[in-house]
């Protein structure tokens, strides 16, 4: 396939197509859903692959293991069905609407009984051989690239004494169990009374660990609650529930597998290492700890402030380490609630609130913990949790029994004047509804102060996130200094608990062998080569440039004038000539100015424009996005690409004002790819042989935030459909909330294999599957369900079709950071490690193949490497082959690789899932229906993306 050939268009989702009676299709072109037996003779598309005969026990499908939870039963049920329900034929041409992703189009599984039995026999054999591959040589890594040494934020741990010990797991029961922040105080008093010579580690809830065997005790401990100066009595009882041989960690370091980690020993070690920050009374959020700020925290806006803390986690590499990193978290701002109303909502305190401000206040205070005190009356101090808002202090009325006057009906203003001799200053402000949700307890908002250091599960807004990123991004030297200051302040080795358990923390960064891989050469038009320098390069004439005959600018920003838009058109056309793109002059500008304060009518306003332009065969709409109101970008994408089906390129209004050649060139990188062009490919001499004939998958699942209880999870899978790994299509599916395993992966992969075959006229020889967003504890599930689903999808095409599969897990949410040790490794103005830096020894898995790769040059802050873990490989790749392939795929982005540091398919899958989530958050979806396969398929396919590069 030649990238300079004209674009033939993208295939749609297979739909229905009538076939003539009695016409038998050739088995070499078998498509899913046709009720014919899979051919055993093979074909030129599906070469016969030798296979060992199953033994008698394998002749019939064996029973699968019991699923661990209810969500897995749904997946297992799909995997067990040898004769799925018949839907509609696949591989036929879709109609117009289907290609836009608006109509369902299911691809069924093989329906033939004999074919189903053959598939099940193959799957049984595979299931009996599932395992994570080991390193070829346990104590060596790859060899490609320039050797160097890098320092990482991992502190070496000496656990030699711990390995000789037995740790006792003690269950501690508290009555009452709240407030949690007082449990540690109560337990310390309890232990001083009953176990005065025993050092203990406590997780803050009910798990305690000691190295001395103790007898169970029960007692009542009184603790003063500093929030209201009242005493709380805790009934405490202890009992040993387990004994843990810590030598299991030593055994894991020698020969352990990700599938069978010594979980109890790891948990005990983790909690013991947390003891020091717990004892220092830091606020704990997961594995991060936040001390009370010594200086005024950064204001994130909208009532939140930025606290800086540290993250810590033990890491079992070739040796044990303690990973320490900087952590940032938004906390509700410690301030009177009156300040939030005046500063954030800009309200007049003496008048009643407008509805929009009332709603904003209600959203902010719901779930908030506040301190209530009447001025000069310290005995009135109380702490409450807010459940909502009530009417204003002058309007909210209730009945009160007076011993002299009898039953009275008072408002809040009158009540405080009578009982507290306090005159409410702002009677028109709403009261807070606190305590029991069924009991309307109203308190004046002016007497309330936001508690310090409380946790909130709500997602940060766009404004808050931008402020967080700006303040969290720091150069390596500054980040390193902050981490070292944290280590010094914590002083692990002064902790008597760590000494008692036999743990020594070496308080310096580990120096690790690393390599810097060579940058690949990229090919542009006429195979002209260019070689990136430190992950950055200037684009040349595109390999396959598009012709844009009809396009228009939709201006949603009142400040952006025609002169700015004309300047953009001129700059874009000049850059297009340099990049081999042909752009005709734009159609007349469409102005559609929006109110600055609301998004109520935005979709209606712009929807008619998109519909009209689509009817006129407009190829691209450039949309100028104003800064306000927030959320316009998401609304534009939802309406244009999900509902109407027309491509858009959004540009911020402030970018239009400073348009230059560099910016317009970057915009063309996106536009060319959206219209199915190819910006660049790997040069022939840089293209790894392993990529020959491969289809590349990226998969991700995004979950709703904790407060979004009615929103499903979204599974998105991107797959290449050309020989170069540069063009991708996306599919997404809805599934039950918090379910990580992709439930409909078999059908998704099957559809994408058909698309690859339709575009390239060949079937893939091998499959690369990059899976994002899973932890080590889920690797076995991925093999049991997702690898099996991939195999089933292949066998449905032809019983002899068994391409080799390489399954890599991509992990971005880790806290490993690389710091250059030598001057020649310091790249750019921030002195980060150079692009191509790779670590695959020492801090990696002790027996399995994983590696850290920093593929990009950091734009700001400290570079974050991506971690890759190989959990299945039929290709039998060496470390060098796998690392080089992964690194080179990071250069196949639409944009420069500086923006994201993981392979293109993973990026596209993540982006598709993100867009899908923004879309479905505005939909009403019955989660119960997701358990019904037929209903779920209807929901899924109505959201399926079928146009390549639709969401870039």
DRENVOVO-727505 format. One record per residue (C-alpha): x, y, z. Coordinates in steps of 0.2 Angstrom, whole numbers, plus 5000, padded with zeros to 4 digits. Layout:
// DRENVOVO-727505
XYZ
...
END
This chain:
// DRENVOVO-727505
500050005000
500750174995
500350325007
500450444992
498950354984
497250454985
496150415000
494850284996
493850325011
493450235028
492450085030
490850095040
490149965052
489649815044
487749815041
486449705032
486549655015
485349535005
486149384997
485549274983
484849104987
485948964984
487549064982
488948984992
490349104997
492149054996
492849005013
494449105010
493349265012
492249205027
491449345036
490649335053
488849295055
488749185040
487949015045
489248915036
490548795043
492348865045
493448795032
494748665038
495648675022
496248855024
496548985011
497749115005
497049235018
497049115032
498548995030
498348825039
499248825056
499848665063
499048625080
499248485092
497848365095
496948385112
496848245123
495248165128
494948275143
495048425131
493848355118
492448435127
492448615133
492948615152
491948715165
492748885168
493248945185
491949025195
492049215192
492649315207
491149435206
489549465198
490249575185
491349435179
489949315177
489249425163
490949415154
491149225157
489349195151
489849275134
491449175133
490549015136
489249035123
489748915108
488148955099
487849145101
486249225095
486049265077
485949445073
486449515056
487749475043
489449565045
490649625032
489249705021
489149885016
488350005028
487050135024
487450315026
486850325044
487750175050
489450245044
489150395055
488950285071
487050315074
486350145071
486649985079
487549855069
488049695079
489349565072
488749395078
489849245082
490049095072
488449005072
488848835066
488848695079
490348605072
491248775070
490848825088
491448655095
493148685085
493348855093
492948795110
494248655108
495548785103
495048905118
495148755130
496948725125
497448905126
496648925144
497648775150
499248865145
498949045151
500449115160
501449285160
503149255151
504749265161
506249365157
507449265146
508949305157
508349355174
509749475178
509949565161
508949685151
509049745133
510649805125
510149935111
510650115113
511850215123
512250155140
512150275155
511550295173
510050375179
509450425197
507650375202
506550425216
506650255224
507550235241
508350065243
507649965257
508549845268
507349705273
508549575278
508049575296
506149585292
506249425281
506749325297
505249385307
503449335309
502149475309
500549465318
498949535310
497849605324
496049645321
495449805331
493649835333
493050005338
491250055344
490850185338
491850175322
491750365319
492550495319
493950395310
495250535314
495150495333
495350305331
497250315331
497250425347
496050295355
497150145350
498750235356
497950255373
497250075373
499050005369
499850105382
498750035395
498749855389
500349825378
501549965384
503149875377
502449835360
502749935345
501249935332
500849985315
499050035312
498150075296
496950205304
495450085303
495549915310
497149825305
498649825317
500249735315
501549685328
503049575329
502649515346
501149395350
499949475360
498349425369
496649495364
495949625376
494449735378
494249905386
493450075385
494450225381
493950405382
494550525370
494250715369
493550775352
494450945349
493050995337
491751015351
492750985367
491650835371
492250665376
491950515366
492050335373
492750205362
492450015366
494049935359
494349745357
495849665349
496149485342
497549405332
496849345315
498349295306
500249265307
501249315292
502949245286
503849395280
505049275271
503749265257
504349435251
506049365249
505449215239
504449335228
506049435224
506849275218
505449195208
503749275210
502449305198
501249455196
499849325197
500249265214
501049405225
501149375243
499749495246
499649485265
501549515267
501449665255
500049745265
500949725281
502549805274
501549945266
500649985283
502249975293
503050095281
501650215283
501750215302
502950365302
501850485292
500350425301
501150455318
501550635312
499750665310
499750695291
498150695282
498050525272
497350505255
497650335248
499550315247
499850505249
500050605264
499850795266
500450895281
499551055286
500351195275
501651305283
501251445271
499651505263
499151375250
498951415231
497151465228
496351345214
494851445213
492951405216
493351375235
494751245233
496651265238
498151165233
499051065247
500750985243
501250825251
502150665246
501750495239
502550335246
502450155241
503549995242
504149935226
504749755223
506049765210
507549665208
507849725226
506549815238
506349995236
505250135243
504550245230
504450435236
503650565225
502850745227
500950735228
499650875225
497850875231
496451005230
495651035247
494151145252
494851315256
494951345275
493951505276
492251575282
490851515270
490451705268
492051725259
491551595246
489951685243
490751855241
492351805232
491851655221
490051695218
490151885218
488551895228
487852045237
487651975255
486152085259
485052025245
484351865240
485351745229
485051725210
484551545206
486251505197
487251565212
486051465224
486451315213
488251345214
488251365232
487251205235
488451105224
489951175234
489251145252
488450975249
489550845259
490650985266
491150985284
490951145293
491351215310
489951315318
490251445332
489251595338
490451745341
491151765358
490251605364
491551465363
490351335371
489251345355
490651265344
489951115334
490551025319
489250965306
489150885289
488150985276
486750895267
486051045257
485351215258
483651275266
482751435264
483451605270
483651645289
482151765288
481051645279
481451465286
480151445300
479951305313
479051265329
479851275346
479151235363
479451375376
479151335394
478351505397
477451545381
477151375375
477351315357
477951455345
478351475327
479951565324
481151595310
483051575311
483351755315
482151765329
482751595336
484551655337
484051825345
483051735358
484151595362
485951655359
485651845359
486451855342
485751965328
485951885311
486852005299
486351925283
484551865285
484251845266
485651715264
485051535263
485351425279
486351265279
485451105281
486550995292
486550835301
485150705297
484450725280
482750685286
482750815300
482850995294
484151075305
484551245299
486051355304
486551525298
487851525284
488751675292
489251575307
490051435298
491851405294
492551265282
493551135291
495351125287
496150975278
494550885273
494450765258
493250785244
492850655231
492150785218
493050805202
494050965200
493351085187
494251145171
494851305180
495451215195
496351075185
497251205175
497851295190
498351125198
499351075183
500151245182
500751245200
501151055200
502351055185
504051085191
505851055184
506750895189
507950995200
506551075210
505550915211
507050825217
507450955230
505650945236
505650755238
507350755247
506550885259
505150765262
506250625266
507250735278
505750795287
504950615289
506550545295
506050355293
507550285302
507050375318
505450285319
505450155333
504150045324
505250025308
506749985319
505749855329
505149775312
506949775306
506649895291
508050015286
507750155273
509250215264
508850395262
509550435245
509050405227
509450245219
510650255204
510050135190
510850075174
509950145159
510050165140
509550305128
508850225112
509250295095
507850405087
507050325072
507050405055
505350465049
504850465030
503850605022
503350635004
504450544991
505150445005
506150595011
506850555028
507050665044
507750615060
507050685077
508250765089
507750725107
505950685102
505650845092
505650875074
505050995060
503650915049
504050905031
502850875016
501550745021
501650575015
499850575010
499150755009
497350785008
496450914996
495151025006
493951094993
492551155005
492851225022
492151355033
492551445050
491151445063
491551595075
490751575092
491851715100
491251895098
492951965101
493651875086
493551985071
493551955052
495352015051
495951885063
495051745054
495751805037
497451805044
497151625050
496651575032
498151655025
499351575037
498451405035
498651415016
500451465017
500851325029
499851205018
500951235003
502451195013
501651035019
500950975002
499151005007
497951084995
496751205003
495451304993
494851475000
493651465014
491751495012
491051655020
491351655039
489851605050
489651705066
488651625080
488951725095
488551645112
487951715129
489451715140
488551645155
487551495149
487551335138
485751305138
485451345119
487151305113
486851145105
485251205096
486151365090
487651265082
486751105078
485751185064
487451265057
488251085057
486751005049
486651135035
488551125032
488450935031
487050945018
488251065008
489550935008
490751035019
492250935023
492851035038
492251165050
493551265060
492651315076
493351465086
493051435104
492851575117
493551565134
491751575142
490651495146
491551335151
491051175142
490851245124
492251135117
491350975123
489651035117
490351065100
491150895098
489650805104
488450895092
489650895077
490450725077
489350615088
487650675082
487750765066
489250675059
490350815052
492250845056
492750995066
494451075071
494251185087
495351335090
495351445105
494951625102
496651685110
497551565098
496751655084
497451825090
499251755090
499151645074
500851615066
501651495054
502151365068
500351365075
499551345058
500751205054
500251115070
498451135066
498751055049
499550905057
497850865065
496750915050
497750805038
497550655049
495650695052
495350685034
496250515032
497950585026
499550515033
500750645040
502250535041
502850355042
504350265049
505750265036
506050095029
507750075037
506950115054
505350015053
505549865064
505249695055
504049655069
502849785062
502649695045
500849645043
500349695061
498749765067
499049875082
497649895096
497550015110
496249985123
495650085138
494150095151
493650255159
492550255175
491350385182
491950485196
491350435214
489950555214
489250495197
488250345203
487150335187
488450345174
489150185166
490950145162
491550165144
492750045136
493650105120
494750015108
495750095094
496449985080
497550025065
496949985047
498450015036
500149945034
501050085043
500150095059
499650275056
497750265053
496550215066
494750175069
493850175086
492450075094
491750105111
490550015122
489550055138
489749935152
489249925171
490050055182
491850015189
492049855178
493749855171
493749705159
493049755142
491449645141
491149655122
492949645117
492749495105
491449585094
492549745094
494049655089
493149555076
492449715068
494149795067
494949645060
493649655046
494049835043
495949805042
495549665029
494449775019
495649925019
497249815016
496549665006
497449555019
497249485036
498549535050
499949415053
500149475071
499249575084
499949705096
498749745110
499249895121
498049895136
497950045147
497350075165
497549915174
498549865189
499649705192
498249625202
497149615186
498449535174
497649365176
495949425173
496549515157
497249345151
495749245155
494549365147
495249495135
496649375128
495349245126
494149365118
495449415105
495749235101
493949205099
493749345087
495149275076
494449105076
492749175071
493549235055
494249065051
494648915062
496448915055
496749095058
497849115074
498949265072
500349285086
499749405100
500949525110
499949595125
500749745134
499949835149
500250025148
500450105165
500450295167
499850315184
501450275193
502650385203
504350335196
505350485190
507050495181
508350625185
509950645175
511550595184
512750665171
512750835161
512750745144
511050675148
510250835153
509050885139
508151055136
508051205147
507351095161
508750975161
507650815159
508150645153
508250635134
506950555123
507250375122
507850345140
507450175145
507650075162
507249885161
508249825176
508449845195
506749935199
505749825186
504949665190
506149535197
505649395185
504449465171
504849585157
504349765160
505249925157
505050115159
505150215144
505250405142
504850425124
504650615123
505450775127
504550865141
503751035138
503651085156
504051005173
504850835175
504650705162
503550555167
504050385159
502750265154
502850085161
502549935150
502249755156
502249605145
500949485150
500749375134
501849355119
501649225105
503049325095
504349275107
505149455106
506749495114
506849645126
507749745112
506349705099
504949745111
505749905118
506149975101
504449935094
503650025108
504750175107
504450185088
502550175089
502650335101
503250435085
501650395075
500550525084
499650655074
500550785084
502350785090
502750655103
503150795115
501350795120
501050615126
502250485130
501450325125
501050235109
499750305097
498450175098
498350195117
498250385115
496750365103
495850245114
496050355129
495450505119
493950405112
493450355130
493650525136
492450595122
491250455125
491150495143
490850685140
489450635129
488550505139
488550615155
487150715147
486150555144
484950465155
485450285155
484650145165
486050055173
485049895176
484849875157
486649855155
486549685162
485449635148
486549595133
485349645119
484949815128
486749845131
487149815113
485849935107
486650065119
488350025114
488150035095
487250195096
488850265102
490050175091
491350285082
491650215064
492550355055
494450345057
495250485066
493550555071
494150605088
495850675085
END
